[in-house]
Amino acid sequence: LLRRHGLYTSHLSKWRAQRKRGTLTSQTTPPAGRPALRRTPEQDDIARLTEEVARLRTQLQQAETIIEIQKKRSSLLGVPSSTLPDGER
């Protein structure tokens, strides 16, 4: 069990002697796993702006699709786009 955790009986002997002398101190070990990344305000802004750009690109693609459909409808109906009401351009 000790070797599985990288410990040896000599460690136990040393710790027992330190405990007996009162010099054994608690050593905090870092938490297991990858340390949490600290984000800077600039990184937060970059992430927010990247999400906004993605959202706006999606909206642009939708608008372009609507415009293409309106152009096809106009050509099928034989109605020039300049005669369509304002709401249908």
N, C-alpha and C positions, 0 to 999 in steps of 0.2 A: 504494500500500500504506500509506504514512504517513497520508494523509488519511482512509483508511478507519478508521484507529484514532485519529483526531483529533490527529495529530502533523504538524509542519511541519519543513522543513529547518532553520529557525532553532533549533528544539529540539535537533537533532543538533549544530549548531555550538556551542550553549551547553554541551551535555553533554561534547563533546570538550574544550572549554576548561576545564571544571571537572575533568575527568579528568586533564588535563595539569597543572593546579595541585595536584591531590590533594584537592580539596574536594568531589568527587562522592561523595555518600553514597547508600546504598541506601535507597530509599523503598518500604516495604512497602505494597502496595495491598490493600484489603480483598478477601476472596474474592468471586468473582462469585456472584450469586444473592441470595436473600432471607436475611437473618440468622436464625440459629436463635433460636427463642423460648425464653426462660428461664422455667420454671414455678416458681411459689412453692409452698411446702408446702401452703398453703391451696388452691391450684388443684389440686394432686395429690389432696387430700382430697375436693374437690368432684367430681373425675372419678371417684374410687373409689366415692363414695357414689351418684353418678348411675348407675353401672353396677350397683350393688347394688339400687337402687330398680327398675331395669328388670328385673333377674333376679327380684326378689320379685313384681313385677306379673305376670310370666309364670307363676310358681308359683301365684299367687292365681287367675289365670284358669283354670288347669288344675284347681285344687281346686273352683272354682265349677262347672266343666263336669262333673266327677265327681259332685258333689252333685246337679246337675240330672238326670243319668242315673239316679242311685239313686232319686230321687223318682219319675221316670217308671216305673222298674221296679216300684217299690212300688205305684203306682197301677194298673199293668197286671195285676199279680199279685193285687191286692186285699189286700195286706198293709199294715197301718198301720205307719208308720215307727217307732213306739214299740216294736213287737214284734220288730224286727230285732236280731240279735246285735250286740254292740258293734263288731265289726270291719266291719260292713256299713252303718253309719249314714252 
